[in-house]
Amino acid sequence: MEINRSNSTKINDVNFNSIKFGEIFTDHMFECNFKNGQWESPIIKPYESLTLDPSTHVFHYGQAIFEGMKGYKDKANQLWLFRPEENYSRLEKSCIRMDIPVLPKKFFFDGLDNIMKIEKDWVSSNKGSSLYIRPFIFSSSEMLAASPSLDYKFLIICSPGASYYSKSLSVYIEDKYSRAAPGGAGYAKAAGNYGAAFYPTSLAMAKGFDQVVWTDSTNHQKIEEVGTMSIAFRINDKLITPLTSDTILDGVSRKTVIQVAKDIGIDVEERDITVKELIKEYNDGNLKEVFGCGTAAVIAKISSFGYKEDKFEIKDVFDSYADKIKESIVNIQQNLAEDPHGWRYKVEE
Ligand SMILES: Cc1ncc(COP(=O)(O)O)c(C=O)c1O
Protein backbone atom coordinates (compact mmCIF):
# COMPACT_ATOMS: atom_id res chain seq x y z
CA MET A 1 0.00 0.00 0.00
CA GLU A 2 1.25 3.48 -0.84
CA ILE A 3 1.91 5.69 2.17
CA ASN A 4 2.59 9.41 1.71
CA ARG A 5 3.55 10.87 5.05
CA SER A 6 2.65 14.42 5.92
CA ASN A 7 5.73 16.57 6.48
CA SER A 8 4.05 18.50 9.29
CA THR A 9 1.74 17.72 12.20
CA LYS A 10 -1.16 19.58 13.79
CA ILE A 11 -0.78 17.73 17.08
CA ASN A 12 1.05 20.55 18.86
CA ASP A 13 -1.82 22.98 18.18
CA VAL A 14 -4.39 20.75 19.87
CA ASN A 15 -5.51 21.32 23.44
CA PHE A 16 -6.36 17.75 24.40
CA ASN A 17 -8.09 18.92 27.60
CA SER A 18 -10.82 20.89 25.88
CA ILE A 19 -11.43 18.80 22.82
CA LYS A 20 -15.03 18.27 21.62
CA PHE A 21 -16.17 15.11 19.86
CA GLY A 22 -15.39 15.03 16.15
CA GLU A 23 -14.00 18.52 15.66
CA ILE A 24 -10.27 17.84 15.33
CA PHE A 25 -8.82 15.44 12.79
CA THR A 26 -5.42 13.79 12.68
CA ASP A 27 -2.71 14.32 10.05
CA HIS A 28 -3.55 11.52 7.59
CA MET A 29 -6.44 9.81 5.84
CA PHE A 30 -6.88 6.45 4.16
CA GLU A 31 -8.48 6.36 0.73
CA CYS A 32 -9.61 3.53 -1.53
CA ASN A 33 -11.63 4.11 -4.69
CA PHE A 34 -14.06 1.88 -6.52
CA LYS A 35 -13.74 2.44 -10.30
CA ASN A 36 -14.42 0.36 -13.39
CA GLY A 37 -16.07 -2.35 -11.35
CA GLN A 38 -13.36 -2.86 -8.73
CA TRP A 39 -11.87 -1.51 -5.52
CA GLU A 40 -8.43 -0.10 -6.43
CA SER A 41 -5.24 -0.17 -4.33
CA PRO A 42 -5.59 2.06 -1.30
CA ILE A 43 -3.36 4.92 -0.23
CA ILE A 44 -2.63 6.76 3.01
CA LYS A 45 -1.99 10.45 2.44
CA PRO A 46 -1.98 13.74 4.34
CA TYR A 47 -5.47 14.74 5.53
CA GLU A 48 -6.94 17.07 2.95
CA SER A 49 -10.21 18.43 1.54
CA LEU A 50 -11.97 16.58 -1.26
CA THR A 51 -12.87 18.36 -4.45
CA LEU A 52 -16.20 17.07 -5.75
CA ASP A 53 -18.28 18.03 -8.75
CA PRO A 54 -21.74 19.43 -7.84
CA SER A 55 -23.29 16.49 -9.70
CA THR A 56 -21.59 13.98 -7.40
CA HIS A 57 -24.11 11.20 -6.72
CA VAL A 58 -23.96 11.30 -2.91
CA PHE A 59 -25.20 14.93 -2.77
CA HIS A 60 -28.40 13.93 -4.55
CA TYR A 61 -29.17 10.36 -3.55
CA GLY A 62 -27.24 9.85 -0.33
CA GLN A 63 -25.80 6.44 -1.13
CA ALA A 64 -23.48 6.57 1.86
CA ILE A 65 -22.64 4.45 4.88
CA PHE A 66 -20.20 4.66 7.75
CA GLU A 67 -18.78 2.93 10.80
CA GLY A 68 -17.67 4.24 14.17
CA MET A 69 -14.93 2.57 16.18
CA LYS A 70 -12.07 3.37 18.52
CA GLY A 71 -8.35 2.69 18.80
CA TYR A 72 -6.52 2.48 22.11
CA LYS A 73 -2.97 2.55 23.43
CA ASP A 74 -1.93 0.68 26.56
CA LYS A 75 0.73 1.68 29.08
CA ALA A 76 3.34 -0.28 27.12
CA ASN A 77 2.53 1.79 23.99
CA GLN A 78 0.87 -1.16 22.25
CA LEU A 79 -2.01 -0.16 19.97
CA TRP A 80 -5.34 -2.00 20.07
CA LEU A 81 -8.71 -2.01 18.35
CA PHE A 82 -11.88 -3.41 19.88
CA ARG A 83 -13.95 -6.02 18.00
CA PRO A 84 -13.14 -4.65 14.50
CA GLU A 85 -14.51 -7.85 12.92
CA GLU A 86 -17.95 -6.75 14.13
CA ASN A 87 -17.58 -3.39 12.44
CA TYR A 88 -16.52 -5.05 9.22
CA SER A 89 -19.44 -7.42 9.25
CA ARG A 90 -21.86 -4.53 9.84
CA LEU A 91 -20.18 -2.51 7.08
CA GLU A 92 -20.73 -5.44 4.75
CA LYS A 93 -24.44 -5.53 5.65
CA SER A 94 -24.71 -1.76 5.21
CA CYS A 95 -23.04 -2.01 1.77
CA ILE A 96 -25.47 -4.68 0.64
CA ARG A 97 -28.55 -2.78 1.87
CA MET A 98 -27.41 0.43 0.18
CA ASP A 99 -26.37 -1.36 -3.03
CA ILE A 100 -22.73 -0.36 -2.59
CA PRO A 101 -20.09 -2.87 -3.79
CA VAL A 102 -18.80 -4.63 -0.68
CA LEU A 103 -15.39 -3.37 0.37
CA PRO A 104 -12.90 -6.27 0.62
CA LYS A 105 -12.11 -7.14 4.23
CA LYS A 106 -8.38 -6.85 3.57
CA PHE A 107 -8.70 -3.17 2.61
CA PHE A 108 -10.73 -2.45 5.76
CA PHE A 109 -8.11 -4.04 8.02
CA ASP A 110 -5.11 -2.66 6.07
CA GLY A 111 -6.67 0.75 6.44
CA LEU A 112 -7.24 0.40 10.18
CA ASP A 113 -3.80 -1.07 10.91
CA ASN A 114 -1.91 1.51 8.90
CA ILE A 115 -3.87 4.57 9.94
CA MET A 116 -3.46 3.56 13.62
CA LYS A 117 0.28 3.09 13.20
CA ILE A 118 0.80 6.38 11.39
CA GLU A 119 -1.33 8.29 13.93
CA LYS A 120 0.12 6.56 16.98
CA ASP A 121 1.11 9.83 18.67
CA TRP A 122 -2.53 10.96 18.59
CA VAL A 123 -3.64 8.04 20.78
CA SER A 124 -3.32 8.68 24.51
CA SER A 125 -2.80 5.83 26.94
CA ASN A 126 -4.72 7.68 29.68
CA LYS A 127 -7.65 5.69 30.99
CA GLY A 128 -10.81 6.48 29.03
CA SER A 129 -8.87 8.05 26.14
CA SER A 130 -9.01 6.72 22.62
CA LEU A 131 -8.82 7.70 19.00
CA TYR A 132 -12.22 7.75 17.33
CA ILE A 133 -12.02 6.13 13.88
CA ARG A 134 -14.57 6.91 11.18
CA PRO A 135 -14.50 4.62 8.12
CA PHE A 136 -17.08 5.65 5.49
CA ILE A 137 -18.10 5.02 1.90
CA PHE A 138 -19.97 7.35 -0.42
CA SER A 139 -21.14 7.30 -4.02
CA SER A 140 -18.85 9.44 -6.13
CA SER A 141 -19.97 9.19 -9.77
CA GLU A 142 -20.75 12.50 -11.43
CA MET A 143 -24.28 11.72 -12.54
CA LEU A 144 -27.88 12.64 -11.82
CA ALA A 145 -29.49 9.38 -12.91
CA ALA A 146 -31.45 8.01 -9.95
CA SER A 147 -29.70 4.66 -10.08
CA PRO A 148 -26.75 3.24 -8.13
CA SER A 149 -23.50 5.12 -8.55
CA LEU A 150 -20.75 3.49 -10.60
CA ASP A 151 -17.93 4.91 -8.47
CA TYR A 152 -17.40 5.01 -4.70
CA LYS A 153 -14.85 6.32 -2.23
CA PHE A 154 -13.94 4.55 0.99
CA LEU A 155 -12.12 6.81 3.44
CA ILE A 156 -10.93 6.49 7.01
CA ILE A 157 -10.45 9.61 9.09
CA CYS A 158 -9.58 9.81 12.79
CA SER A 159 -10.45 12.22 15.55
CA PRO A 160 -8.93 12.31 19.03
CA GLY A 161 -11.26 12.99 21.89
CA ALA A 162 -13.13 12.36 25.02
CA SER A 163 -16.41 10.47 25.18
CA TYR A 164 -19.39 11.69 23.17
CA TYR A 165 -21.92 11.97 25.95
CA SER A 166 -20.41 12.61 29.33
CA LYS A 167 -23.30 13.83 31.47
CA SER A 168 -26.36 11.73 32.21
CA LEU A 169 -29.16 12.26 29.74
CA SER A 170 -32.76 13.31 29.78
CA VAL A 171 -34.60 11.61 26.92
CA TYR A 172 -37.97 11.93 25.23
CA ILE A 173 -39.92 8.82 24.19
CA GLU A 174 -40.96 9.53 20.61
CA ASP A 175 -44.65 9.05 19.87
CA LYS A 176 -44.85 10.57 16.40
CA TYR A 177 -41.62 10.32 14.38
CA SER A 178 -39.70 7.15 13.52
CA ARG A 179 -36.04 6.44 12.89
CA ALA A 180 -36.71 3.30 10.89
CA ALA A 181 -39.55 1.16 9.58
CA PRO A 182 -39.80 -2.57 8.83
CA GLY A 183 -38.30 -3.26 5.43
CA GLY A 184 -36.30 -0.02 5.60
CA ALA A 185 -32.61 0.55 6.25
CA GLY A 186 -32.61 1.00 10.05
CA TYR A 187 -30.21 -1.89 10.58
CA ALA A 188 -27.69 -0.35 8.18
CA LYS A 189 -25.38 2.44 9.22
CA ALA A 190 -26.66 4.53 6.34
CA ALA A 191 -26.02 8.28 6.43
CA GLY A 192 -29.65 9.13 5.66
CA ASN A 193 -30.87 7.43 8.85
CA TYR A 194 -28.97 10.08 10.78
CA GLY A 195 -30.02 13.04 8.63
CA ALA A 196 -33.67 12.09 9.11
CA ALA A 197 -33.26 11.81 12.89
CA PHE A 198 -32.06 15.38 13.40
CA TYR A 199 -35.47 17.08 13.11
CA PRO A 200 -37.33 14.97 15.72
CA THR A 201 -34.25 15.26 17.94
CA SER A 202 -34.27 19.06 17.59
CA LEU A 203 -37.96 19.10 18.55
CA ALA A 204 -37.19 17.04 21.65
CA MET A 205 -34.29 19.36 22.49
CA ALA A 206 -36.60 22.37 22.21
CA LYS A 207 -38.69 20.69 24.94
CA GLY A 208 -35.59 20.42 27.13
CA PHE A 209 -34.49 16.86 26.37
CA ASP A 210 -31.07 15.68 25.15
CA GLN A 211 -32.08 12.78 22.93
CA VAL A 212 -35.01 10.84 21.53
CA VAL A 213 -35.97 7.27 22.47
CA TRP A 214 -37.00 5.66 19.19
CA THR A 215 -40.08 3.47 19.19
CA ASP A 216 -41.62 1.20 16.55
CA SER A 217 -43.05 3.03 13.57
CA THR A 218 -46.50 1.40 13.76
CA ASN A 219 -47.74 2.00 17.31
CA HIS A 220 -44.84 3.86 18.94
CA GLN A 221 -44.97 1.37 21.80
CA LYS A 222 -41.98 -0.96 21.39
CA ILE A 223 -38.78 0.72 22.49
CA GLU A 224 -35.94 0.42 19.98
CA GLU A 225 -32.93 2.69 20.59
CA VAL A 226 -31.92 6.01 22.13
CA GLY A 227 -30.36 8.71 19.95
CA THR A 228 -27.44 6.95 18.29
CA MET A 229 -27.13 4.29 20.96
CA SER A 230 -28.61 0.94 21.91
CA ILE A 231 -30.77 1.06 25.05
CA ALA A 232 -30.94 -1.08 28.19
CA PHE A 233 -33.17 -1.09 31.28
CA ARG A 234 -32.55 -2.49 34.72
CA ILE A 235 -35.83 -3.69 36.16
CA ASN A 236 -35.14 -4.85 39.68
CA ASP A 237 -31.99 -6.95 39.15
CA LYS A 238 -32.61 -7.94 35.55
CA LEU A 239 -31.08 -6.17 32.54
CA ILE A 240 -33.43 -5.92 29.57
CA THR A 241 -32.53 -4.77 26.07
CA PRO A 242 -34.67 -4.92 22.92
CA LEU A 243 -33.95 -7.71 20.47
CA THR A 244 -32.33 -6.49 17.27
CA SER A 245 -34.45 -6.41 14.11
CA ASP A 246 -34.36 -4.67 10.75
CA THR A 247 -35.30 -1.40 12.46
CA ILE A 248 -32.49 -1.53 15.03
CA LEU A 249 -28.77 -1.06 14.49
CA ASP A 250 -26.93 -4.14 15.69
CA GLY A 251 -24.65 -2.34 18.15
CA VAL A 252 -21.22 -3.72 18.96
CA SER A 253 -21.47 -2.14 22.42
CA ARG A 254 -24.88 -3.75 22.91
CA LYS A 255 -23.39 -7.21 22.30
CA THR A 256 -20.48 -6.37 24.59
CA VAL A 257 -22.74 -5.08 27.38
CA ILE A 258 -24.87 -8.24 27.22
CA GLN A 259 -21.82 -10.51 27.50
CA VAL A 260 -20.04 -8.48 30.21
CA ALA A 261 -23.27 -8.30 32.23
CA LYS A 262 -23.64 -12.10 32.01
CA ASP A 263 -19.96 -12.53 32.95
CA ILE A 264 -20.48 -10.56 36.15
CA GLY A 265 -23.56 -12.58 37.03
CA ILE A 266 -26.34 -10.25 35.88
CA ASP A 267 -29.46 -11.83 34.47
CA VAL A 268 -29.98 -10.48 30.92
CA GLU A 269 -33.11 -10.65 28.76
CA GLU A 270 -33.20 -9.69 25.10
CA ARG A 271 -36.85 -9.05 24.38
CA ASP A 272 -39.42 -6.44 23.39
CA ILE A 273 -40.16 -3.85 26.00
CA THR A 274 -43.06 -1.44 25.60
CA VAL A 275 -43.57 2.09 26.87
CA LYS A 276 -46.57 0.80 28.84
CA GLU A 277 -44.44 -1.82 30.63
CA LEU A 278 -41.71 0.73 31.30
CA ILE A 279 -44.11 3.19 32.92
CA LYS A 280 -45.76 0.44 34.95
CA GLU A 281 -42.39 -0.77 36.27
CA TYR A 282 -41.44 2.83 37.02
CA ASN A 283 -44.67 3.42 38.95
CA ASP A 284 -44.18 0.15 40.85
CA GLY A 285 -40.68 1.29 41.86
CA ASN A 286 -38.91 -1.48 39.90
CA LEU A 287 -37.13 0.61 37.25
CA LYS A 288 -33.66 1.05 38.73
CA GLU A 289 -31.55 2.17 35.77
CA VAL A 290 -31.77 3.11 32.11
CA PHE A 291 -28.72 3.62 29.93
CA GLY A 292 -27.62 3.94 26.34
CA CYS A 293 -24.57 2.18 24.96
CA GLY A 294 -22.49 2.91 21.89
CA THR A 295 -18.89 3.18 20.76
CA ALA A 296 -18.57 6.90 21.37
CA ALA A 297 -19.89 7.07 24.94
CA VAL A 298 -19.42 3.39 25.92
CA ILE A 299 -22.32 3.84 28.37
CA ALA A 300 -24.43 6.96 28.96
CA LYS A 301 -26.75 6.93 31.94
CA ILE A 302 -30.27 8.21 31.52
CA SER A 303 -31.53 10.16 34.51
CA SER A 304 -35.01 11.04 33.29
CA PHE A 305 -37.43 10.34 30.49
CA GLY A 306 -40.41 12.18 29.12
CA TYR A 307 -43.48 10.65 27.51
CA LYS A 308 -46.25 12.85 26.10
CA GLU A 309 -46.79 15.43 28.88
CA ASP A 310 -45.24 13.41 31.72
CA LYS A 311 -41.69 13.36 33.03
CA PHE A 312 -40.14 10.52 35.04
CA GLU A 313 -36.99 10.99 37.12
CA ILE A 314 -34.70 8.02 37.76
CA LYS A 315 -32.74 8.27 40.99
CA ASP A 316 -29.07 7.26 41.10
CA VAL A 317 -28.65 3.76 42.48
CA PHE A 318 -25.93 2.43 44.69
CA ASP A 319 -24.15 -0.46 42.96
CA SER A 320 -25.03 0.73 39.45
CA TYR A 321 -24.95 -1.85 36.66
CA ALA A 322 -24.04 0.91 34.19
CA ASP A 323 -20.93 1.85 36.19
CA LYS A 324 -19.82 -1.74 36.71
CA ILE A 325 -20.30 -2.73 33.09
CA LYS A 326 -18.61 0.42 31.77
CA GLU A 327 -15.60 -0.11 34.02
CA SER A 328 -15.23 -3.72 32.83
CA ILE A 329 -15.49 -2.75 29.16
CA VAL A 330 -13.01 0.13 29.39
CA ASN A 331 -10.53 -2.12 31.23
CA ILE A 332 -10.72 -4.74 28.50
CA GLN A 333 -10.46 -2.12 25.73
CA GLN A 334 -7.33 -0.58 27.22
CA ASN A 335 -5.59 -3.83 28.14
CA LEU A 336 -6.08 -3.27 31.87
CA ALA A 337 -7.97 -6.54 32.32
CA GLU A 338 -8.12 -10.06 30.94
CA ASP A 339 -9.90 -10.43 27.61
CA PRO A 340 -11.75 -13.76 28.01
CA HIS A 341 -13.67 -13.43 24.73
CA GLY A 342 -10.75 -12.36 22.53
CA TRP A 343 -12.26 -8.96 21.73
CA ARG A 344 -9.00 -7.00 21.66
CA TYR A 345 -7.28 -6.79 18.28
CA LYS A 346 -3.57 -6.09 18.39
CA VAL A 347 -2.27 -3.62 15.82
CA GLU A 348 1.04 -5.25 14.78
CA GLU A 349 3.92 -2.87 14.17
C1 LIG B 1 -28.59 4.16 15.67
C2 LIG B 1 -27.48 3.58 16.48
N1 LIG B 1 -27.76 2.61 17.38
C3 LIG B 1 -26.79 2.04 18.12
C4 LIG B 1 -25.47 2.43 17.99
C5 LIG B 1 -24.41 1.76 18.81
O1 LIG B 1 -23.60 0.97 17.99
P1 LIG B 1 -22.12 0.59 18.42
O2 LIG B 1 -22.20 0.04 19.77
O3 LIG B 1 -21.68 -0.39 17.40
O4 LIG B 1 -21.34 1.88 18.36
C6 LIG B 1 -25.14 3.45 17.09
C7 LIG B 1 -23.76 3.92 17.01
O5 LIG B 1 -23.09 3.78 16.11
C8 LIG B 1 -26.15 4.03 16.30
O6 LIG B 1 -25.87 4.98 15.42
The ligand as an SDF file (V2000), in Angstrom:
LIG
                    3D

 16 16  0  0  0  0  0  0  0  0999 V2000
  -28.5910    4.1640   15.6690 C   0  0  0  0  0  0  0  0  0  0  0  0
  -27.4770    3.5790   16.4840 C   0  0  0  0  0  0  0  0  0  0  0  0
  -27.7570    2.6130   17.3760 N   0  0  0  0  0  0  0  0  0  0  0  0
  -26.7900    2.0390   18.1170 C   0  0  0  0  0  0  0  0  0  0  0  0
  -25.4690    2.4330   17.9940 C   0  0  0  0  0  0  0  0  0  0  0  0
  -24.4080    1.7580   18.8060 C   0  0  0  0  0  0  0  0  0  0  0  0
  -23.6040    0.9650   17.9890 O   0  0  0  0  0  0  0  0  0  0  0  0
  -22.1170    0.5890   18.4150 P   0  0  0  0  0  0  0  0  0  0  0  0
  -22.1960    0.0420   19.7670 O   0  0  0  0  0  0  0  0  0  0  0  0
  -21.6810   -0.3890   17.3970 O   0  0  0  0  0  0  0  0  0  0  0  0
  -21.3410    1.8800   18.3610 O   0  0  0  0  0  0  0  0  0  0  0  0
  -25.1440    3.4500   17.0920 C   0  0  0  0  0  0  0  0  0  0  0  0
  -23.7590    3.9150   17.0070 C   0  0  0  0  0  0  0  0  0  0  0  0
  -23.0940    3.7790   16.1120 O   0  0  0  0  0  0  0  0  0  0  0  0
  -26.1530    4.0260   16.3010 C   0  0  0  0  0  0  0  0  0  0  0  0
  -25.8670    4.9760   15.4210 O   0  0  0  0  0  0  0  0  0  0  0  0
  1  2  1  0
  2  3  1  0
  2 15  2  0
  3  4  2  0
  4  5  1  0
  5  6  1  0
  5 12  2  0
  6  7  1  0
  7  8  1  0
  8  9  2  0
  8 10  1  0
  8 11  1  0
 12 13  1  0
 12 15  1  0
 13 14  2  0
 15 16  1  0
M  END
$$$$
